[in-house]
Amino acid sequence: MGGQDLHLSLYFLIVQKSKILSHVVLIFHSTNLIPHNILDPHQTMALPRRKNRPANTPTNTKKRARKLNVDLSGHGGQYEDLDDNNQSQFNDENVESDDDDYDDDDARMDGRESENKEEESDEEETVDAKKLRLAREYLDKVEAGGSQDEESESDSEEEDDESENGEVDKIGKRIANERLKKAGLLQSKLADSALMGVQSMRGNIAERIGIDAASRAWMGGEAGASSEDYAKSWLDSKFVTYHRGHDLTPTCVALTQNGQSAFSGAKDGSVIMWDVQEGKKVSYIIPTMKHNSEMDMNHRNEREILAISASDDDRYLVVGGRDKCVKIFDVRTLGKRTNANSPITTLEGHKKAVTCVSFRNRTLDLYSGSDDRCIRRYDLNAMTYVETLYGHQSPIVSIDCANKNRPVSVARDRTVRVWKVEEDSHLVFRPGGDVGSAECVSAIQDGWFVTGHEDGRLALWREEKKRPVGDAIIAAHGYQGREGGVPRSVMCCDAINLSDLLATGSNDGYLRLWKVRLKSLSVSLFFFSLSEFCSAICLCLPFVYSFENYGTKG
């Protein structure tokens, strides 16, 4: 990625309905902050070249001369070392013979053998030392890269052995994160970056309408001229855009993973494909049905679209509605040729309206929930029905699934159920006696999910616990009228998988974003929107790698 910067773009696609107009709202958030845990996959570590031993390295092969003293008494003899003078004298008195040549050859061979042994030992030590040094350099590099993302959890005055264990744990965690990143299962932290982007947009809007008016509208959403001007400033700044095309209220939205296309369904039975980059309508996947009589009106209500979802590989679009069918469309051919907008297959089986559909992340496993209290599972690789999951006692309103084959569903029976498909069983979670039934559910990661309730509560759940983790947030979208009135229902929620960013919508005119910790939920920021009701949300996270394309690629 030589010389190119990494930028982060977020799209929030929501559905809003008012008393007069129906809108599909696209909120674009972008920031040039680079998440520290994203590494360049093409970056490699240059290995130093091994230094070879010079061929002309001198070695000490000189042997010290020795003189043999012979004892004629029969007791043998012994060698005596000679100094330089005696050695020269001995050499002068030495008589030339063939034995001396053999001795010189033996000495040379012994010297070469000793030299070769020394070089081999030096090379072996050099290779081992080099391996150790390279390993240390790699670990230092990994530790340096991981220290930028992770907060320091140990004090500086710890003992040496404890600090070494901490370093080993940090390095191991970093290597594990690299493995999860390659598998697409690494959790990213986006809430702080999103907050900084929203604060930048707020600063631009404050320059338009004034700081005081922006602060009042931002903090309380006051009715009046300041709130209306504040809302129009979002439109003028192109942070919020409206797209019209449906005759009746939109009910559901979906985005492709690359952020280039959006889909919306409405009560008039139509499904529209949008170009996110241009902000234009591409085509009608399912056209609007015009009514001329009361009989046509009743038939039109039966075609109402209630659920829509796109696969992670951007191949298929799934549509469900009151016609009790699940229709599969090929996204790659939509709007590109004649008769391409007809479904490639229609899956039947539900006895009542299909209220929710969801793909399992990174797969083509599809789940659909219905008013008939059943969940049906499909395999789009073979375009076949697999099985039916029974357990809910009331109509199912929402379903979602993370990476594991464990979908999470909520229904009007005031229960939340996690389905262990492979084990043919499920877990039942009950929020409590005074908590209303859940309206929506979103899976954050395996074993963690969030539910929004009709009494305005927002709760974080974990599979291992029967009660919400921490304290549930009461009146997440405020109260109707003054404080202490009836809480506004959390009508929809969606989270970016494997991240800490969650979005919720209600009828207060705000799209609120939350920072999700594995122990609690906390308010991070919220967007302002123009209508009174938000019925659907869809988030996506595309990455743009070149600065030239920043702001043009979803």
C-alpha angles and dihedrals in degrees: 000000000000114000096350126122126223117234131186124222129185130194124198112192113190137171119226132181131192135177094271112019137034119217142184105211124204117196115191121201123179135170133175093222113129114220105234093220092063109093129188105260090206095054112109134180116247111230117218117243117250115252110232121215111255113254094227096055107143117234130194104248097149113124121209113244117241132192124219115224111202120210109208091198090081097253091113127236142270138220120252123200114235127217122221095274095047090043092056090046091049091050091050092053093043116116117222115243140150091258090066091057091052090050091052091050091049090051092052092049092048090051093050093048092050090047092051091049091051092049092048092050090047091050093049091050091047093053093049093046091047092051090050092048093049091049091051091049091051093048091048090052093048091048092049091051093047094048090065093060104036127067119236109260100176131070121245093237098063122128121269096250092049093049091049090052089049091052092049091050092049092050092047090050091050093051089048089052090053090053092048091048092055089049091048094243101108115123114231130204110229106149096084092048091048090050092054090049092051091048089054090052091048089054091054092049092047088058089058103048102017133265097265095052092045092050093050093048093044097049101040110007091231118200114241141060096318093055092045093049089047091054093048090051089062089056094045091051091052091236088121123034130185123216121194127196110114123091093212136031117304113238106183142017138193137187132204116240093247090056094232100111134039131192131202133186127199144188091262089070095250129131118199130195116215133197104228096196095053096029091228137128112257103188147319109264089186112017125227115264114227116217125214102168142023090263091055089049092056091048089049091056090055089059094056113138113228106165138027134173139171126214121245093244091056092238105111138039118200122203127188131179148139093307087080091236135115110218123200121206129186107236093198093065101036112124094357103096141009118287089008092123095069115104117260090219140358119215116206131185109101115109095207139027119315105237103176141016130186139175123223107245116268093001141080094240107128130197127193128190126201146183087256087077093244134117117211124201124211137185110216092190087074096019091234140130114251112182147323125246117213129191113092117104096202138039114298115239106179142011136181137171133201127198098299120070092257112111120196120218137180128200142177090268088082093246134119115211131196111201118215095202097178092049095042093233139093142210123236122213123190118195095206143270098288097041119099124231118282120260099189143009133199128189112223097183138326108314096007128089141155128225130198118206137206091243091061098260124140117200135185117215138194124198094232093058129063093208131055117278109254121338120331115238110249118214094002090182098035130246134303106254116345125359111284094039127110112314117240115248121247097236101179141007137179135177133195105249115254094009140099096241122105130174127200134184137199141153096284094091095250134110103209125201124203135197110230120210122182088246104040148350121254133185110255108165142314139217126228119233134184108234135071099238134043111193104169140021133190126183131192134178116210121173122223114203103187127062092218091063095044110130094014103072108065 
